[in-house]
Amino acid sequence: MSIFKKSLKTFTSNILGEPAEFKINNAIWLLMETKFGLTQKEYVEGVQDNENIYGAKFVTATLMANGHKVTEQEVLDNTDPADITAFAMAYNEVMSEKYADIVGTGTEGKTQKK
């Protein structure tokens, strides 16, 4: 049983061939660093130069962080550039909403009282 009483944000993607929901957690970035040697900053810089390869690494790490046994080669063999872009966009949309909520209210998941 977890000590955490909050739920993580999720996003939906068809990357596996059917709609699936994925949790957004810090394990993604730990896997990016341990499996691919990429910090979050290095990923952001690298994806600007090679969106497909860096995107495949991000998809792989996200799938692994959500309990899927998958390799980067599997992701590369079974996706195309549009799949990877759609996956990253779905992730970014949810994260942008969460950041906007935090910045707008000063607290996560709560609205300020006037």
Helices and strands as residue ranges (DSSP letters): E 10-13, E 20-23, H 27-36, H 40-49, H 51-65, H 72-78, H 81-105
